[in-house]
Amino acid sequence: MARRSGSVWTGCGTVFMKEFADHLGSGRMRVLEWLVLLTGIGAVYTAIQDLKTTTSQDPFLFLRLFTDAHDPLPSFMAVLGFLIPLVAIGLGFDAINGEFNRRTMSRILAQPVYRDALLLGKFFAGLATLGVALVTLWLLIIGLGLLTLGVPPSGEEVIRGVGFLVVALAYGGLWLAVAILCSVIFRAAATSALVALGIWLLMSVLWPLLTRFLTEAVFPTTPITLLVGPSYEQIVFQQTLSRLSPNTLFGESMLGLLHPSTRALGPVFMTQLEGAVMGNPLPLTQSLLLIWPQVTSLVAGVIVLFVSAYVIFQRQEVRA
């Protein structure tokens, strides 16, 4: 057992290095990186124009580089929420079926490389590539803020920024796991890409509409709700449905982490507001506790999707 475990991690490292080098040198990755880079810097640059007038008043100036929006561009956080899934799907939609289509799968598995090592290596290589892109983009934004604003970030802002990277990487890892699962199920790379993109469109565009429709079906509108607004049960039900979407979990995590004044991500009880001065920022530890369920859900989604891909891949037949 110990020998097999060592062989798995050795094979995983070999696959990781090969796939990581392929990702960094591929034309596909360069196109995706430039797309994210140009769009993100455009959003940050427009936000900087508004932040120059609030340098002395805002204690979390650098965090607003990620959250402030200026028409016609959305905030940098919204841009990443839209583009990270595209990059992750682009990295993983042909991870497994590409080997079958090139007829190299049987040759790879004929070597001392286990199937789980192959799958782990490809997943970690895609995740590392996504991490390199996010860290590079984050450093460029911090540097751009230093050059234009002339104010260094505080220690808490740096920690919150690192937390932003961790959450973004977990969010990207979930969509990478979706893409790899599709690449395991479908042999055609085009079908795999279309299904992964369809799931992304469902979760990002259609799911909010379906959430409202399902909530109205379970809790029909009555004269009382028209007069006093939705009930607590209705709000909780709709919010629970919306949190089935990774986009909602990512957005709530970013809201709690990059907006220190956020005190709740759901219905607020009066006991939560006792002794609180509205508008005052939460301590870092409280913000982390606030977003802990969302981050845990993202990581759990990554594990469930990857295990599903692993089980299906182990049952597939590989022919020479």
C-alpha positions as CSV (number, residue, x, y, z in Angstrom):
1,M,0.0,0.0,0.0
2,A,2.8,2.4,0.9
3,R,4.6,1.6,-2.4
4,R,1.5,2.2,-4.4
5,S,0.8,5.5,-2.6
6,G,4.4,6.6,-3.5
7,S,3.9,5.5,-7.1
8,V,0.7,7.5,-7.3
9,W,2.2,10.7,-6.1
10,T,5.3,10.2,-8.3
11,G,3.1,9.6,-11.3
12,C,1.0,12.6,-10.3
13,G,4.0,14.8,-10.1
14,T,5.2,13.7,-13.6
15,V,1.8,14.4,-15.1
16,F,1.5,17.7,-13.3
17,M,4.8,19.0,-14.6
18,K,4.0,18.0,-18.2
19,E,0.5,19.4,-18.2
20,F,1.5,22.6,-16.4
21,A,4.2,23.3,-19.0
22,D,1.7,22.6,-21.8
23,H,-0.9,24.9,-20.3
24,L,1.6,27.8,-19.8
25,G,2.8,27.5,-23.4
26,S,-0.5,26.9,-25.1
27,G,-2.1,29.5,-27.4
28,R,-5.4,28.8,-25.8
29,M,-4.2,29.8,-22.4
30,R,-2.6,33.0,-23.7
31,V,-5.9,34.1,-25.4
32,L,-7.8,33.5,-22.1
33,E,-5.2,35.3,-20.0
34,W,-5.2,38.3,-22.3
35,L,-9.0,38.4,-22.2
36,V,-9.0,38.4,-18.4
37,L,-6.1,40.8,-18.2
38,L,-7.5,43.5,-20.5
39,T,-11.0,43.3,-19.1
40,G,-9.8,43.3,-15.5
41,I,-7.4,46.2,-15.9
42,G,-10.1,48.2,-17.8
43,A,-12.5,47.7,-14.9
44,V,-9.8,48.7,-12.3
45,Y,-8.6,51.7,-14.2
46,T,-12.1,53.2,-14.4
47,A,-12.5,52.5,-10.6
48,I,-9.2,54.3,-9.9
49,Q,-10.5,57.5,-11.5
50,D,-13.3,57.7,-8.8
51,L,-11.0,56.6,-6.0
52,K,-8.5,59.5,-6.4
53,T,-11.0,61.8,-4.7
54,T,-11.4,59.6,-1.6
55,T,-7.8,58.8,-0.7
56,S,-7.8,60.4,2.7
57,Q,-11.3,59.3,3.8
58,D,-11.4,55.6,3.1
59,P,-9.4,53.2,5.3
60,F,-9.9,50.3,2.8
61,L,-9.0,52.1,-0.4
62,F,-7.3,49.2,-2.0
63,L,-10.2,46.9,-1.5
64,R,-12.4,49.2,-3.5
65,L,-10.1,48.6,-6.5
66,F,-11.8,45.2,-6.6
67,T,-15.4,46.2,-5.8
68,D,-16.1,49.7,-7.3
69,A,-17.8,49.8,-10.7
70,H,-17.9,52.6,-13.1
71,D,-20.3,52.7,-16.1
72,P,-20.1,51.1,-18.6
73,L,-17.7,48.5,-17.1
74,P,-18.6,46.4,-14.0
75,S,-16.4,45.9,-11.0
76,F,-13.3,43.8,-11.2
77,M,-15.0,41.3,-8.8
78,A,-17.9,40.9,-11.3
79,V,-15.5,40.6,-14.2
80,L,-13.7,37.7,-12.5
81,G,-17.0,36.0,-11.5
82,F,-17.8,36.0,-15.2
83,L,-14.4,35.1,-16.7
84,I,-12.9,32.6,-14.2
85,P,-15.3,29.8,-15.2
86,L,-14.4,30.4,-18.9
87,V,-10.7,30.1,-18.1
88,A,-11.3,27.0,-16.0
89,I,-13.5,25.3,-18.6
90,G,-11.0,26.2,-21.3
91,L,-8.3,24.4,-19.3
92,G,-10.2,21.2,-18.5
93,F,-12.8,20.4,-21.2
94,D,-10.4,18.1,-23.1
95,A,-8.3,16.9,-20.2
96,I,-9.3,13.2,-20.5
97,N,-11.1,12.8,-23.8
98,G,-8.2,14.6,-25.6
99,E,-6.0,11.6,-24.6
100,F,-8.6,9.2,-26.0
101,N,-9.0,11.2,-29.3
102,R,-5.2,11.3,-29.8
103,R,-5.0,7.6,-28.9
104,T,-2.4,8.2,-26.3
105,M,-4.4,7.1,-23.2
106,S,-3.4,3.4,-23.5
107,R,0.2,4.4,-23.9
108,I,0.2,6.6,-20.8
109,L,-1.5,3.9,-18.7
110,A,0.9,1.3,-20.0
111,Q,3.6,3.2,-18.1
112,P,3.9,3.1,-14.3
113,V,1.1,5.8,-14.1
114,Y,-2.1,4.9,-12.3
115,R,-5.4,6.4,-13.4
116,D,-5.9,8.4,-10.2
117,A,-2.4,9.8,-10.7
118,L,-3.3,10.9,-14.2
119,L,-6.5,12.5,-13.1
120,L,-4.9,14.2,-10.1
121,G,-2.0,15.5,-12.1
122,K,-4.2,17.0,-14.8
123,F,-6.5,18.7,-12.1
124,F,-3.6,20.1,-10.1
125,A,-1.9,21.3,-13.3
126,G,-5.0,23.2,-14.3
127,L,-5.5,24.6,-10.8
128,A,-1.8,25.7,-10.7
129,T,-2.1,27.4,-14.1
130,L,-5.3,29.2,-12.9
131,G,-3.5,30.2,-9.7
132,V,-0.5,31.7,-11.6
133,A,-2.9,33.8,-13.7
134,L,-4.8,35.0,-10.7
135,V,-1.7,35.9,-8.6
136,T,-0.1,37.7,-11.6
137,L,-3.3,39.7,-12.2
138,W,-3.6,40.5,-8.4
139,L,0.0,41.8,-8.3
140,L,-0.6,43.9,-11.4
141,I,-3.6,45.5,-9.9
142,I,-1.8,46.2,-6.6
143,G,1.1,47.7,-8.5
144,L,-1.3,49.8,-10.6
145,G,-3.0,51.1,-7.4
146,L,0.3,52.0,-5.9
147,L,1.4,53.9,-8.9
148,T,-1.8,55.8,-9.4
149,L,-3.0,56.3,-5.8
150,G,0.3,56.7,-4.1
151,V,-1.0,55.0,-0.9
152,P,0.3,51.6,0.3
153,P,-2.2,48.9,1.4
154,S,-2.6,48.2,5.1
155,G,-1.8,44.8,6.5
156,E,-5.5,43.9,6.8
157,E,-6.1,44.8,3.2
158,V,-3.2,42.5,2.1
159,I,-4.7,39.6,4.1
160,R,-8.1,40.2,2.7
161,G,-6.6,40.3,-0.7
162,V,-4.9,37.0,-0.1
163,G,-8.2,35.6,1.0
164,F,-9.7,36.9,-2.2
165,L,-7.2,34.9,-4.1
166,V,-8.0,31.7,-2.1
167,V,-11.7,32.1,-2.7
168,A,-11.2,32.8,-6.4
169,L,-9.0,29.7,-6.7
170,A,-11.7,27.6,-5.0
171,Y,-14.3,29.0,-7.4
172,G,-12.1,28.3,-10.4
173,G,-11.3,24.8,-9.1
174,L,-15.0,24.0,-9.0
175,W,-15.5,24.9,-12.6
176,L,-12.3,23.1,-13.5
177,A,-13.7,20.0,-11.8
178,V,-16.9,20.5,-13.9
179,A,-14.9,20.6,-17.1
180,I,-12.9,17.5,-16.2
181,L,-16.0,15.6,-15.3
182,C,-17.5,16.5,-18.7
183,S,-14.3,15.4,-20.4
184,V,-14.5,12.0,-18.6
185,I,-18.2,11.5,-19.6
186,F,-18.1,12.7,-23.2
187,R,-15.5,11.4,-25.7
188,A,-16.0,14.4,-28.1
189,A,-14.2,17.5,-26.9
190,A,-16.8,19.8,-28.6
191,T,-19.6,18.1,-26.7
192,S,-17.7,18.3,-23.4
193,A,-17.1,22.0,-23.9
194,L,-20.7,22.7,-24.9
195,V,-22.1,20.9,-21.9
196,A,-19.7,22.6,-19.5
197,L,-20.5,26.0,-20.9
198,G,-24.2,25.1,-20.8
199,I,-23.9,24.3,-17.1
200,W,-22.1,27.6,-16.5
201,L,-24.8,29.6,-18.4
202,L,-27.5,27.8,-16.4
203,M,-25.9,28.6,-13.1
204,S,-25.0,32.2,-13.9
205,V,-27.9,33.4,-16.0
206,L,-30.9,31.2,-15.8
207,W,-30.7,30.0,-12.2
208,P,-31.6,33.4,-10.6
209,L,-34.7,33.4,-12.8
210,L,-35.6,29.8,-11.9
211,T,-35.0,30.6,-8.2
212,R,-37.6,33.4,-8.3
213,F,-40.0,31.2,-10.2
214,L,-39.7,28.2,-7.8
215,T,-40.1,30.5,-4.8
216,E,-43.3,32.0,-6.2
217,A,-44.6,28.5,-6.9
218,V,-44.0,27.3,-3.3
219,F,-45.0,30.6,-1.7
220,P,-47.8,32.1,-3.9
221,T,-48.3,35.8,-3.8
222,T,-51.1,36.9,-1.4
223,P,-52.5,40.3,-0.5
224,I,-50.6,40.1,2.8
225,T,-47.2,39.6,1.0
226,L,-48.1,42.5,-1.4
227,L,-48.7,44.7,1.6
228,V,-45.9,43.8,4.0
229,G,-43.4,42.1,1.7
230,P,-42.1,38.5,1.5
231,S,-42.1,36.4,4.7
232,Y,-39.0,35.2,6.4
233,E,-39.6,31.6,5.2
234,Q,-39.9,32.9,1.6
235,I,-36.6,34.8,1.9
236,V,-34.8,31.8,3.4
237,F,-36.1,29.4,0.7
238,Q,-35.1,31.7,-2.1
239,Q,-31.7,32.3,-0.7
240,T,-31.1,28.5,-0.1
241,L,-32.0,27.8,-3.8
242,S,-29.8,30.6,-5.0
243,R,-26.8,29.2,-3.0
244,L,-26.9,26.1,-5.1
245,S,-25.2,28.2,-7.7
246,P,-21.4,28.6,-7.4
247,N,-21.8,32.2,-8.7
248,T,-23.9,33.1,-5.7
249,L,-21.4,31.5,-3.3
250,F,-18.5,33.4,-4.9
251,G,-20.4,36.7,-4.9
252,E,-21.3,36.4,-1.2
253,S,-17.8,35.4,-0.3
254,M,-16.4,38.4,-2.1
255,L,-19.0,40.7,-0.5
256,G,-18.1,39.6,3.0
257,L,-14.4,39.6,2.4
258,L,-13.9,42.8,0.3
259,H,-16.7,44.9,2.0
260,P,-15.6,44.9,5.7
261,S,-18.9,46.7,6.7
262,T,-21.0,43.7,5.6
263,R,-22.4,42.2,8.8
264,A,-24.7,39.5,7.4
265,L,-25.3,37.6,4.1
266,G,-28.9,36.6,4.8
267,P,-31.9,37.7,6.9
268,V,-30.7,39.8,9.8
269,F,-32.0,39.4,13.4
270,M,-32.2,42.3,15.8
271,T,-29.9,40.4,18.1
272,Q,-27.2,40.5,15.5
273,L,-27.3,44.3,15.5
274,E,-27.3,44.8,19.2
275,G,-24.3,46.9,20.2
276,A,-23.2,47.3,16.5
277,V,-22.6,50.7,14.9
278,M,-23.9,50.4,11.4
279,G,-21.3,51.2,8.8
280,N,-18.3,50.3,11.0
281,P,-16.1,47.5,9.5
282,L,-16.1,44.1,11.0
283,P,-12.8,42.6,12.3
284,L,-11.0,40.3,9.9
285,T,-11.8,37.2,11.9
286,Q,-15.5,38.0,11.9
287,S,-15.5,38.5,8.2
288,L,-13.8,35.2,7.7
289,L,-16.4,33.5,10.0
290,L,-19.1,35.2,7.9
291,I,-18.0,33.7,4.6
292,W,-16.8,30.3,6.0
293,P,-20.0,28.4,5.0
294,Q,-19.7,29.7,1.4
295,V,-16.1,28.9,1.0
296,T,-16.6,25.4,2.6
297,S,-19.5,24.8,0.1
298,L,-17.2,25.7,-2.9
299,V,-14.5,23.3,-1.6
300,A,-17.0,20.6,-1.0
301,G,-18.3,21.1,-4.5
302,V,-14.8,20.6,-5.9
303,I,-14.4,17.4,-3.9
304,V,-17.8,15.9,-5.0
305,L,-17.2,16.7,-8.7
306,F,-13.7,15.4,-8.7
307,V,-14.6,12.2,-6.9
308,S,-17.5,11.7,-9.4
309,A,-15.0,12.1,-12.3
310,Y,-12.6,9.7,-10.6
311,V,-15.3,7.0,-10.1
312,I,-16.5,7.2,-13.7
313,F,-12.9,7.3,-15.1
314,Q,-12.0,4.2,-13.1
315,R,-14.9,2.3,-14.7
316,Q,-14.1,3.2,-18.3
317,E,-12.4,0.7,-20.6
318,V,-9.1,1.8,-22.2
319,R,-8.3,0.0,-25.4
320,A,-5.0,0.2,-27.4
